[in-house]
């Protein structure tokens, strides 16, 4: 791993005002981790912008959050696979026009087709994974940089995966993309190691998600914890208290 490692402060928990007044964008928002992050950020006081390629599932998440008494999120459909530079520009223009700011991004969108030997990997699936997992987060972050750097304190959080596992056989483009994403985090941090924008990586512990079920099909995934604890850790990174961890990877695995 190229990033220095940090741990979540003991007994830390988000408060209702941890992200008060902030605008946070969550990609892959209706996925297991994405929906948990959207809820956690809203509970912490943020205005949450939820993105994903399926508008109906974004609407379902919106309805669920409102039914839970959370602040209304802002829906902005965005397909990370097919989005063009103009689509990213339109997103930032909409954020500026409607909300006036952007204080954080959590990149939860991911592409994973299952464990596949390299010899059997379909080229289009390989390219899709590299694009969604690396190129699209780059393009979205780049488009949002003017808003992020204008904020008094902002953070971009990239979700990694256990390098000891995803560098093994059959992890294919997903494993390659997570290694590339870690290097991207390191480079982006070097370019913003001072100033108001912080760059972070988040390494979750095993959790109950669709990706986990697809990768570990022999495991009873229901025995794993929900993504809620990981989502609260993302809230910690989004807030000003995480300035001590800029450029670091927050490792949530057991020590």
C-alpha positions as CSV (number, residue, x, y, z in Angstrom):
1,X,0.0,0.0,0.0
2,X,1.3,3.4,-0.9
3,X,-0.9,5.4,1.5
4,X,-0.2,6.0,5.2
5,X,-2.7,4.2,7.4
6,X,-4.9,5.7,10.1
7,X,-7.6,4.4,12.4
8,X,-10.9,5.7,13.5
9,X,-10.7,7.4,16.9
10,X,-12.0,5.1,19.6
11,X,-15.7,5.5,20.6
12,X,-16.2,8.2,17.9
13,X,-19.7,8.6,16.7
14,X,-21.3,11.3,14.4
15,X,-23.5,13.9,16.0
16,X,-26.5,15.6,14.4
17,X,-24.4,18.6,13.5
18,X,-21.2,16.9,12.4
19,X,-21.8,17.9,8.8
20,X,-24.3,20.7,9.4
21,X,-24.4,23.2,6.5
22,X,-22.4,20.9,4.2
23,X,-23.4,19.6,0.8
24,X,-22.2,16.0,0.2
25,X,-22.4,14.1,-3.1
26,X,-22.6,10.3,-3.0
27,X,-22.1,8.1,-6.1
28,X,-23.6,4.7,-6.4
29,X,-26.1,6.0,-3.8
30,X,-28.6,3.2,-3.9
31,X,-26.0,0.4,-3.4
32,X,-25.4,-1.2,0.0
33,X,-22.6,1.2,1.1
34,X,-23.9,4.2,-0.9
35,X,-27.3,4.1,0.7
36,X,-25.8,3.8,4.1
37,X,-23.4,6.7,3.5
38,X,-26.3,8.8,2.2
39,X,-28.3,8.1,5.3
40,X,-25.4,8.7,7.7
41,X,-24.4,12.0,6.1
42,X,-28.1,13.2,6.2
43,X,-28.3,12.2,9.9
44,X,-25.1,14.2,10.5
45,X,-26.8,17.3,9.1
46,X,-25.6,17.4,5.5
47,X,-27.6,18.1,2.4
48,X,-27.0,14.9,0.4
49,X,-26.9,14.7,-3.4
50,X,-27.6,11.1,-4.4
51,X,-26.4,9.9,-7.8
52,X,-26.7,6.7,-9.8
53,X,-27.7,5.5,-13.2
54,X,-31.2,4.2,-12.3
55,X,-33.6,7.1,-11.5
56,X,-36.3,4.8,-10.1
57,X,-33.9,3.4,-7.5
58,X,-32.8,6.9,-6.6
59,X,-36.4,7.8,-6.1
60,X,-36.9,4.7,-3.9
61,X,-34.0,5.8,-1.8
62,X,-35.4,9.3,-1.6
63,X,-38.7,8.0,-0.4
64,X,-37.1,5.7,2.1
65,X,-35.0,8.5,3.6
66,X,-38.0,10.9,3.8
67,X,-40.0,8.1,5.5
68,X,-37.3,7.7,8.0
69,X,-37.5,11.3,8.9
70,X,-34.2,12.3,7.3
71,X,-33.7,15.5,5.4
72,X,-34.8,15.3,1.8
73,X,-31.8,14.3,-0.5
74,X,-31.3,15.8,-3.9
75,X,-31.6,13.4,-6.8
76,X,-29.2,13.7,-9.7
77,X,-29.2,10.7,-12.0
78,X,-25.7,10.0,-13.4
79,X,-24.4,6.9,-15.2
80,X,-20.7,6.6,-14.4
81,X,-20.3,4.2,-17.3
82,X,-21.6,6.5,-20.0
83,X,-21.3,10.0,-18.6
84,X,-19.5,12.5,-20.8
85,X,-17.4,15.5,-19.7
86,X,-20.4,17.6,-20.4
87,X,-22.5,15.5,-18.0
88,X,-20.1,16.2,-15.2
89,X,-20.0,19.9,-16.0
90,X,-23.8,19.9,-15.9
91,X,-23.7,18.3,-12.5
92,X,-21.4,20.9,-11.1
93,X,-23.4,23.7,-12.7
94,X,-26.5,22.4,-11.1
95,X,-24.8,22.2,-7.7
96,X,-23.6,25.7,-8.0
97,X,-27.0,27.0,-9.1
98,X,-29.2,25.1,-6.7
99,X,-27.1,24.6,-3.6
100,X,-24.3,27.1,-4.0
101,X,-21.5,24.8,-2.8
102,X,-20.0,21.4,-2.5
103,X,-18.2,20.2,0.6
104,X,-17.6,16.5,0.0
105,X,-17.8,13.5,-2.4
106,X,-17.9,9.9,-1.4
107,X,-17.2,7.6,-4.3
108,X,-19.2,4.5,-3.7
109,X,-20.1,3.5,-7.3
110,X,-18.2,0.4,-8.5
111,X,-18.3,-2.2,-11.2
112,X,-17.6,-5.9,-10.4
113,X,-18.7,-8.8,-12.5
114,X,-17.5,-11.6,-10.2
115,X,-14.3,-13.6,-9.9
116,X,-13.1,-14.4,-13.5
117,X,-9.8,-15.8,-14.8
118,X,-7.9,-13.4,-17.0
119,X,-8.2,-15.9,-19.9
120,X,-12.0,-15.7,-19.8
121,X,-12.4,-12.0,-19.1
122,X,-14.5,-10.2,-21.7
123,X,-12.7,-7.1,-22.9
124,X,-15.8,-4.9,-22.6
125,X,-16.3,-6.0,-19.0
126,X,-12.6,-5.2,-18.3
127,X,-12.8,-1.8,-19.8
128,X,-16.1,-1.1,-18.0
129,X,-14.6,-1.9,-14.6
130,X,-11.6,0.3,-15.2
131,X,-13.7,3.2,-16.4
132,X,-16.3,3.1,-13.6
133,X,-13.8,2.4,-10.8
134,X,-11.0,4.7,-11.9
135,X,-11.7,7.0,-14.8
136,X,-15.2,8.1,-13.8
137,X,-14.1,9.1,-10.2
138,X,-11.3,11.1,-11.8
139,X,-13.6,12.9,-14.2
140,X,-16.2,13.6,-11.6
141,X,-13.7,14.8,-9.0
142,X,-11.9,17.0,-11.6
143,X,-15.2,18.6,-12.6
144,X,-16.0,19.4,-9.0
145,X,-12.6,20.8,-8.0
146,X,-13.6,24.4,-8.4
147,X,-16.5,24.0,-6.0
148,X,-14.5,21.8,-3.6
149,X,-11.6,24.2,-3.4
150,X,-13.9,27.1,-2.9
151,X,-15.4,25.6,0.2
152,X,-13.8,26.5,3.6
153,X,-13.2,22.8,4.3
154,X,-13.9,19.9,1.9
155,X,-13.1,16.2,1.5
156,X,-13.1,13.6,-1.3
157,X,-13.4,10.0,-0.1
158,X,-12.4,7.1,-2.3
159,X,-13.5,3.6,-1.3
160,X,-10.8,0.9,-1.6
161,X,-10.8,-2.8,-1.0
162,X,-8.4,-5.2,0.9
163,X,-5.3,-5.3,-1.3
164,X,-4.2,-8.6,0.3
165,X,-7.4,-10.2,-1.2
166,X,-8.0,-8.4,-4.5
167,X,-4.5,-8.9,-5.7
168,X,-5.1,-12.7,-5.8
169,X,-6.1,-14.8,-8.8
170,X,-9.4,-14.1,-10.5
171,X,-10.0,-10.6,-9.2
172,X,-9.2,-9.2,-12.6
173,X,-10.1,-5.7,-13.5
174,X,-11.7,-5.0,-10.1
175,X,-8.4,-5.8,-8.4
176,X,-6.4,-3.8,-10.9
177,X,-8.8,-0.8,-10.6
178,X,-8.6,-0.7,-6.9
179,X,-4.8,-0.6,-7.0
180,X,-5.0,2.2,-9.6
181,X,-7.5,4.1,-7.5
182,X,-5.1,4.0,-4.5
183,X,-2.4,5.5,-6.6
184,X,-4.8,8.2,-7.9
185,X,-5.6,9.1,-4.3
186,X,-1.9,9.4,-3.5
187,X,-1.3,11.7,-6.5
188,X,-4.4,13.8,-5.9
189,X,-3.3,14.3,-2.3
190,X,0.2,15.4,-3.3
191,X,-1.5,18.1,-5.4
192,X,-3.7,19.2,-2.5
193,X,-1.6,18.5,0.5
194,X,-2.3,22.1,1.6
195,X,-5.4,24.2,1.4
196,X,-9.0,23.5,2.1
197,X,-9.5,20.3,0.1
198,X,-8.6,17.0,1.8
199,X,-8.2,13.7,0.0
200,X,-8.9,10.4,1.8
201,X,-9.2,6.7,1.2
202,X,-11.5,4.4,3.1
203,X,-10.8,0.7,3.5
204,X,-13.9,-1.1,4.8
205,X,-13.9,-4.3,6.9
206,X,-16.0,-7.1,5.5
207,X,-19.7,-6.0,5.3
208,X,-23.1,-7.2,4.1
209,X,-23.3,-6.0,0.5
210,X,-24.2,-7.4,-2.9
211,X,-20.6,-7.2,-4.0
212,X,-19.6,-9.3,-1.1
213,X,-22.2,-11.9,-1.9
214,X,-21.0,-12.0,-5.5
215,X,-17.4,-12.4,-4.6
216,X,-17.7,-14.8,-1.7
217,X,-20.5,-17.0,-2.9
218,X,-19.7,-19.8,-0.4
219,X,-20.1,-17.5,2.6
220,X,-23.2,-16.7,4.5
221,X,-23.0,-12.9,3.9
222,X,-25.8,-12.3,6.4
223,X,-23.3,-13.0,9.1
224,X,-21.3,-9.9,8.1
225,X,-22.2,-6.5,9.6
226,X,-24.2,-4.0,7.7
227,X,-22.4,-1.1,6.0
228,X,-23.6,1.3,8.7
229,X,-20.3,1.4,10.6
230,X,-18.4,2.1,7.4
231,X,-20.8,4.8,6.5
232,X,-20.2,6.5,9.9
233,X,-16.5,6.3,9.2
234,X,-17.1,8.1,5.9
235,X,-18.9,10.9,7.9
236,X,-15.8,11.2,10.1
237,X,-13.6,11.7,7.0
238,X,-16.0,14.3,5.5
239,X,-15.9,16.5,8.7
240,X,-13.2,18.9,9.7
241,X,-12.0,16.6,12.5
242,X,-10.4,14.4,9.8
243,X,-7.8,17.0,8.9
244,X,-5.3,14.9,10.8
245,X,-5.9,12.1,8.3
246,X,-5.6,14.0,5.0
247,X,-3.8,11.9,2.5
248,X,-4.3,8.8,4.6
249,X,-6.3,5.5,4.2
250,X,-8.7,5.0,7.0
251,X,-8.4,1.2,7.7
252,X,-11.5,-0.3,9.3
253,X,-10.3,-3.9,9.3
254,X,-9.5,-5.5,12.6
255,X,-6.0,-4.5,13.8
